[in-house]
Structure formats: C-alpha cells, structure tokens
Amino acid sequence: MSKKKSFVLRLTPEMYEQLEKWAADEFRSTNGQIEWILDNALKKAGRKKKNTNPSGSET
C-alpha cells in the first residue's frame, strides 16, 4: 500500500457539508471524495503521471 501524506485542509462549514453530501451520494467517505476530486482535476490538467507499470504503481 502506498504511503499517504497528511495535512490540514481548511474549509467553510458549508463547503464541508456539501462535500459530505456529495460523498454520501457516491458511497465514499468525505476524505475519499476529496481525493477523487483532486485526482480527476490533476488528470484533466495533464499533471498526473500515467501508470506504465501493470502493477498500478506510478513511475
């Protein structure tokens, strides 16, 4: 399993509630939803490395 970096993220209560609802609608945790949103944004911006290794690890 890959290591994950922890950090503080400050959100307004309203934004957190909206993310919480969106996550519940898609059967994810709020943290998982934020990771999913960021992952998609990185892919769309062309900033995420593509997996070239069949094991799924990035190179």
Backbone as a ProteinNet text record, in pm:
[ID]
protein_1_A
[PRIMARY]
MSKKKSFVLRLTPEMYEQLEKWAADEFRSTNGQIEWILDNALKKAGRKKKNTNPSGSET
[TERTIARY]
84.5	0	89	51.8	132.7	111.6	216.3	207.5	129	57.6	-18.5	31.9	30.5	74.2	-47.3	-35.1	-142.2	-114.5	-219.8	-206.5	-341.5	-339	-460.7	-525.6	-654.7	-730.6	-841.7	-842.8	-944.2	-1056.3	-1177.3	-1296.4	-1401.8	-1487.7	-1601.2	-1695.7	-1772.7	-1869.2	-1965.2	-2003.1	-2095.1	-2030.3	-1904.2	-1835.4	-1818.8	-1784.6	-1767.6	-1899.7	-2009.5	-2140.6	-2173.9	-2142.2	-2167.6	-2083.1	-1956	-1868.6	-1915.7	-1960	-2009.5	-2131.4	-2222.2	-2342.6	-2305.2	-2215.6	-2170.8	-2105.2	-2021.8	-1954.9	-2057.2	-2154.1	-2257.4	-2336.5	-2364.8	-2438.7	-2362.8	-2229.6	-2145.9	-2082.8	-2134	-2088.6	-1938.6	-1889.2	-1748.7	-1742.7	-1626.5	-1602.6	-1577.7	-1588.2	-1560.7	-1415.5	-1323.7	-1182.7	-1162.6	-1227	-1218.2	-1272.5	-1378.7	-1437.3	-1340.4	-1276.3	-1179.7	-1063.1	-1014.1	-905.7	-950.3	-1072.2	-1125.8	-1134.9	-1183.4	-1194.6	-1056.1	-959.9	-824.9	-759.2	-778.4	-721.9	-775.9	-907.8	-968	-918.6	-901.4	-851.5	-708.1	-625	-486.8	-483.3	-567.6	-574.6	-619.1	-723.9	-778	-675.1	-595.2	-493.3	-366.9	-362.1	-244.1	-124.8	-149.3	-41	-18	-99.2	-82.7	-6.2	95.2	172.3	84.4	104.2	29	98.5	19.9	76.2	131.9	257.8	317.7	347.9	336.4	363.6	230.6	214.7	88.9	48.7	142	108.3	30.5	24.3	-51.3	31.3	159.2	242.7	289	298.1	339.8	490	535.1	678.7	716.6
-117.8	0	124	224.1	345	431.4	505.2	596.1	718.9	777	898.2	1009.1	1129	1247.4	1310.8	1339.6	1407.1	1556.9	1636	1780.2	1838.7	1961.2	2028.6	2096.5	2079.4	2145	2224.9	2351.9	2438.3	2463.5	2430.7	2450.1	2523.3	2595.1	2654	2540.8	2560	2455.8	2421	2520.8	2496.7	2407.5	2436.3	2356	2212.5	2197.4	2063.6	1986.5	2050.2	1985	1942.4	2028	1994.8	1875.7	1873.4	1760.7	1632.3	1644	1529.3	1468.2	1552.6	1506.2	1440.9	1504.5	1450.7	1314	1303.4	1176.9	1068.5	1101.2	1004.2	959.6	1051.6	1018.1	917.7	919.7	830.8	718.8	698.5	589.8	595	717.5	737.3	808.8	800.3	884.4	1026.8	1122.7	1260.9	1273.6	1210.4	1214.2	1148.6	1034.8	965.8	1051.4	1125.8	1213.1	1325.2	1383.4	1490.2	1436.1	1316.9	1255.2	1231.4	1182.9	1156.4	1285.9	1392.3	1522.6	1572.2	1564.9	1611.8	1526.3	1395.3	1305.3	1339.9	1360.3	1396.8	1531.9	1627.4	1759.6	1749.9	1668.6	1650.8	1584.7	1484.6	1419	1518.3	1594.5	1690.1	1797.3	1837.5	1941	1884.5	1751.9	1690	1687.7	1691.1	1695.8	1563.3	1463.1	1332.4	1240.3	1174.7	1078.5	959.1	905.3	787.7	663.7	563.5	435.4	361.1	322.7	242.4	102.1	82.3	-45.7	-119	-242.3	-313.5	-334	-325.2	-343.8	-225.3	-115.4	1.9	108.3	80.6	183.3	281.5	405.5	509	509.7	546	555.6	696.4
0	0	0	-76.5	-83.4	40.7	75.4	189.2	147.6	241.9	214.9	305.9	253.2	326.1	392.7	520.7	594.1	598.7	590.2	602.8	643.1	691.8	735.3	614.9	601.1	495.1	561.5	538.5	599.4	499.7	541.2	458.1	539.6	470.6	540.7	580.4	684.4	722.5	608.7	531.4	419.2	312.9	280.4	179.8	229.3	356.9	411.7	405.4	439.7	433.5	290.5	193.2	52.9	8.8	49	16.1	83.2	207.9	282.5	212.2	167.1	97.2	-35	-111.9	-240.4	-219.9	-118	-88.1	-53.9	28.2	65.7	-56.9	-146.4	-268.9	-354.7	-347	-429.2	-346.9	-223.5	-135.8	-107.9	-84	-47.6	85.8	150.4	267.6	217.3	306.1	266.8	221.6	293.6	254.4	117.8	95.9	-33	-146.4	-119	-220.7	-257.1	-157.1	-183.2	-265.1	-230	-308	-452.3	-471.3	-605.5	-688	-625.1	-692.6	-734.8	-642.3	-673.5	-781.2	-775.1	-875.7	-1014.5	-1024.2	-1153.1	-1202.7	-1112.3	-1151.9	-1204.7	-1139.1	-1185.5	-1323.4	-1344.7	-1475.8	-1583.3	-1554.5	-1651.8	-1687.8	-1589.3	-1612.5	-1676	-1694.5	-1753.3	-1659.9	-1531.4	-1433.2	-1363.2	-1392.8	-1328.6	-1420.6	-1363.8	-1442.1	-1475.2	-1594.4	-1634.2	-1581.9	-1543.4	-1499	-1619.3	-1610.2	-1717.2	-1667.4	-1536.4	-1473.5	-1451.7	-1499.6	-1482.8	-1337.1	-1244.4	-1102.9	-1047.5	-1123.5	-1080.6	-1013.2	-987.4	-927.2	-1033.4	-993.4	-1088.4	-1102	-1221.9	-1244.8	-1282
[MASK]
+++++++++++++++++++++++++++++++++++++++++++++++++++++++++++

